[in-house]
Amino acid sequence: MEVKIKVPERLAEAARGRGVSVEVYVQEILAQQALTAPGVQPQESVREAIESILRLRKGKKLAGLQTKDLVHEGRKY
């Protein structure tokens, strides 16, 4: 299947100005719009994600066992 699209000249000029093909330029535009779409949360930084995980696991127990106990148990095998 082949789809032909008429590209407005200003869009083609903008792509040329950035030194990329129209296809790549349109992909960049669509990716940016997907990131700023309503209801889409921006990804938090890696540091924030790690801090969140560490904060959430603090003091959590499973049937009286702590995470470090489970890790120690796993080392036996």
Backbone as ProteinMPNN parsed JSONL, in Angstrom:
{"seq_chain_A": "MEVKIKVPERLAEAARGRGVSVEVYVQEILAQQALTAPGVQPQESVREAIESILRLRKGKKLAGLQTKDLVHEGRKY", "coords_chain_A": {"N_chain_A": [[0.849, -1.178, 0.0], [0.536, 2.172, -0.81], [0.827, 5.447, 0.262], [0.155, 8.735, -0.546], [1.022, 11.956, 0.296], [0.303, 15.364, 0.355], [2.562, 17.737, 1.09], [2.67, 20.693, 2.891], [4.376, 23.591, 1.724], [5.697, 25.202, 3.599], [6.177, 23.435, 5.666], [7.933, 21.643, 4.48], [10.05, 23.409, 4.017], [10.757, 24.036, 6.645], [11.717, 21.544, 7.474], [13.904, 21.237, 5.75], [15.393, 23.373, 6.684], [16.18, 22.405, 9.14], [17.767, 20.42, 8.338], [16.897, 17.82, 7.857], [14.914, 15.066, 6.566], [11.539, 15.412, 5.322], [9.94, 13.396, 6.315], [11.287, 12.545, 8.678], [11.175, 14.925, 10.092], [8.404, 15.25, 10.467], [7.924, 13.0, 12.044], [9.326, 13.746, 14.355], [7.764, 15.927, 15.169], [5.302, 14.647, 15.717], [6.102, 12.919, 17.775], [6.791, 14.774, 19.743], [4.289, 15.963, 20.195], [2.938, 13.776, 21.228], [4.19, 13.499, 23.66], [3.367, 15.77, 24.974], [0.696, 15.493, 25.149], [-2.633, 15.718, 26.528], [-3.128, 14.282, 29.738], [-0.911, 12.692, 29.667], [1.774, 11.891, 31.568], [4.902, 13.365, 32.201], [7.985, 11.559, 32.129], [9.584, 10.732, 35.162], [12.767, 11.656, 36.509], [15.595, 9.444, 36.576], [16.899, 9.407, 39.021], [14.867, 10.402, 40.737], [13.045, 8.302, 40.497], [14.462, 6.155, 41.639], [14.771, 7.103, 44.266], [12.091, 7.174, 45.008], [11.383, 4.443, 44.929], [13.077, 3.429, 46.929], [12.077, 4.809, 49.135], [9.462, 3.8, 49.25], [9.875, 1.104, 49.856], [10.915, 1.027, 52.375], [10.723, -0.31, 55.564], [8.834, -2.218, 54.861], [7.338, -5.411, 55.151], [7.115, -8.958, 54.709], [5.122, -11.335, 55.754], [6.38, -11.073, 58.24], [9.024, -11.043, 57.474], [11.824, -9.149, 56.416], [13.02, -7.272, 53.588], [15.814, -7.564, 53.378], [16.143, -9.979, 54.739], [14.967, -11.784, 52.985], [16.694, -11.54, 50.817], [19.038, -12.519, 51.955], [18.209, -15.151, 52.427], [17.924, -16.041, 49.815], [20.575, -16.18, 49.009], [21.493, -18.507, 50.019], [20.954, -20.493, 48.244]], "CA_chain_A": [[0.0, 0.0, 0.0], [1.314, 3.4, -0.893], [0.042, 6.633, 0.606], [0.783, 9.972, -0.995], [0.564, 13.092, 1.089], [0.772, 16.666, -0.111], [3.196, 18.415, 2.219], [2.717, 22.153, 2.711], [5.726, 24.062, 1.442], [6.348, 25.72, 4.816], [6.633, 22.27, 6.417], [9.12, 21.168, 3.772], [11.099, 24.395, 4.27], [11.191, 23.861, 8.029], [12.511, 20.316, 7.506], [15.178, 21.554, 5.108], [16.11, 24.262, 7.594], [16.771, 21.583, 10.215], [18.676, 19.474, 7.71], [16.352, 16.467, 7.901], [13.857, 14.827, 5.585], [10.193, 15.758, 5.78], [9.457, 12.26, 7.097], [11.898, 12.622, 10.007], [10.65, 16.128, 10.732], [7.026, 14.958, 10.896], [8.034, 12.061, 13.166], [9.719, 14.533, 15.526], [6.593, 16.705, 15.581], [4.337, 13.73, 16.315], [6.646, 12.45, 19.056], [6.667, 15.885, 20.699], [2.876, 16.105, 20.527], [2.563, 12.639, 22.075], [4.712, 13.762, 25.003], [2.648, 16.876, 25.594], [-0.742, 15.235, 25.052], [-3.297, 15.762, 27.822], [-3.2, 13.004, 30.431], [0.371, 12.002, 29.623], [2.683, 12.41, 32.579], [6.294, 13.257, 31.793], [8.719, 10.586, 32.92], [10.426, 11.318, 36.179], [14.175, 11.337, 36.304], [16.026, 8.166, 37.141], [17.184, 9.657, 40.443], [13.584, 10.484, 41.442], [12.456, 6.963, 40.514], [15.196, 5.37, 42.631], [14.401, 7.608, 45.597], [10.716, 6.758, 45.261], [11.395, 3.005, 45.224], [13.688, 3.248, 48.246], [11.144, 5.346, 50.129], [8.314, 2.905, 49.34], [10.202, -0.208, 50.42], [11.37, 1.167, 53.75], [9.848, -0.842, 56.599], [7.872, -3.197, 54.349], [7.624, -6.782, 55.57], [6.307, -10.001, 54.113], [4.966, -12.375, 56.775], [7.386, -10.885, 59.271], [10.367, -10.984, 56.899], [12.198, -7.913, 55.753], [13.64, -7.489, 52.285], [17.18, -8.07, 53.554], [16.037, -11.389, 55.123], [14.698, -12.54, 51.764], [17.926, -11.54, 50.032], [19.935, -13.453, 52.637], [17.674, -16.488, 52.181], [18.226, -16.378, 48.425], [22.003, -16.451, 48.863], [21.762, -19.879, 50.453], [20.752, -21.437, 47.143]], "C_chain_A": [[0.892, 1.237, 0.0], [0.392, 4.574, -0.625], [0.819, 7.856, 0.158], [0.158, 11.13, -0.227], [1.146, 14.362, 0.48], [1.281, 17.422, 1.116], [3.188, 19.915, 1.951], [4.175, 22.623, 2.563], [6.433, 24.564, 2.701], [6.856, 24.581, 5.692], [7.907, 21.713, 5.791], [10.3, 22.108, 4.007], [11.65, 24.25, 5.683], [12.071, 22.617, 8.162], [13.883, 20.557, 6.889], [16.03, 22.436, 6.006], [16.782, 23.51, 8.736], [17.726, 20.54, 9.665], [18.217, 18.034, 7.774], [15.292, 16.311, 6.819], [12.513, 15.227, 6.193], [9.653, 14.649, 6.675], [9.996, 12.311, 8.528], [11.341, 13.808, 10.773], [9.233, 15.892, 11.265], [7.033, 13.981, 12.07], [8.401, 12.788, 14.455], [8.53, 15.324, 16.07], [5.58, 15.81, 16.286], [4.817, 13.208, 17.667], [6.51, 13.536, 20.118], [5.218, 16.068, 21.128], [2.413, 14.977, 21.428], [3.035, 12.864, 23.5], [3.925, 14.841, 25.729], [1.133, 16.696, 25.52], [-1.376, 15.28, 26.444], [-3.372, 14.361, 28.43], [-1.908, 12.221, 30.411], [1.301, 12.671, 30.625], [4.113, 12.314, 32.065], [7.024, 12.259, 32.694], [9.576, 11.301, 33.956], [11.869, 10.907, 35.933], [14.503, 10.014, 36.986], [16.267, 8.321, 38.638], [15.886, 9.695, 41.245], [12.927, 9.114, 41.545], [13.136, 6.09, 41.566], [14.817, 5.798, 44.041], [12.997, 7.171, 45.974], [10.647, 5.281, 45.644], [11.97, 2.756, 46.612], [12.756, 3.712, 49.36], [9.967, 4.389, 50.333], [8.651, 1.582, 50.017], [10.639, -0.146, 51.866], [10.32, 0.632, 54.725], [8.825, -1.858, 56.124], [8.302, -4.603, 54.745], [6.666, -7.736, 54.874], [6.27, -11.149, 55.108], [6.074, -12.285, 57.814], [8.808, -10.81, 58.75], [10.607, -9.615, 56.278], [12.874, -8.264, 54.429], [15.032, -8.081, 52.441], [17.174, -9.541, 53.978], [15.805, -12.258, 53.894], [15.934, -12.626, 50.881], [18.903, -12.537, 50.631], [19.503, -14.893, 52.392], [18.019, -16.939, 50.761], [19.692, -16.708, 48.202], [22.357, -17.889, 49.255], [21.714, -20.855, 49.297], [21.54, -21.015, 45.986]], "O_chain_A": [[1.878, 1.312, 0.733], [-0.685, 4.683, -1.211], [2.007, 7.99, 0.453], [-1.063, 11.253, -0.123], [2.327, 14.422, 0.138], [0.529, 17.707, 2.048], [3.648, 20.36, 0.899], [5.077, 22.096, 3.214], [7.64, 24.371, 2.851], [7.859, 24.74, 6.389], [8.848, 21.354, 6.499], [11.429, 21.65, 4.177], [12.859, 24.331, 5.897], [13.064, 22.638, 8.889], [14.901, 20.134, 7.436], [17.247, 22.266, 6.079], [17.825, 23.929, 9.238], [18.414, 19.856, 10.423], [19.039, 17.118, 7.75], [14.833, 17.29, 6.233], [12.374, 15.361, 7.409], [8.988, 14.92, 7.675], [9.238, 12.138, 9.483], [11.065, 13.707, 11.969], [8.911, 16.291, 12.384], [6.231, 14.121, 12.993], [7.858, 12.491, 15.519], [8.315, 15.384, 17.281], [5.057, 16.175, 17.338], [4.023, 13.07, 18.598], [6.156, 13.25, 21.262], [4.948, 16.303, 22.305], [1.578, 15.194, 22.306], [2.358, 12.467, 24.449], [3.828, 14.827, 26.956], [0.377, 17.628, 25.795], [-0.732, 14.92, 27.43], [-3.642, 13.383, 27.734], [-1.807, 11.186, 31.069], [1.576, 13.867, 30.534], [4.501, 11.271, 31.539], [6.713, 12.137, 33.879], [10.203, 12.322, 33.677], [12.144, 9.932, 35.234], [13.771, 9.542, 37.856], [15.879, 7.46, 39.427], [15.804, 9.092, 42.315], [12.317, 8.795, 42.566], [12.464, 5.367, 42.301], [14.571, 4.958, 44.907], [12.738, 6.834, 47.129], [9.935, 4.912, 46.578], [11.423, 1.968, 47.383], [12.665, 3.071, 50.407], [9.523, 4.188, 51.463], [7.797, 0.997, 50.684], [10.726, -1.183, 52.523], [9.17, 1.07, 54.71], [8.013, -2.32, 56.926], [9.484, -4.943, 54.683], [5.554, -7.365, 54.5], [7.263, -11.854, 55.29], [6.64, -13.301, 58.219], [9.723, -10.533, 59.526], [9.708, -9.01, 55.694], [13.249, -9.413, 54.192], [15.395, -9.005, 51.713], [18.091, -10.283, 53.625], [16.379, -13.341, 53.776], [16.194, -13.661, 50.268], [19.527, -13.313, 49.907], [20.346, -15.763, 52.172], [18.368, -18.099, 50.545], [20.015, -17.454, 47.278], [23.399, -18.411, 48.861], [22.342, -21.912, 49.34], [21.514, -21.674, 44.946]]}, "name": "protein", "num_of_chains": 1, "seq": "MEVKIKVPERLAEAARGRGVSVEVYVQEILAQQALTAPGVQPQESVREAIESILRLRKGKKLAGLQTKDLVHEGRKY"}
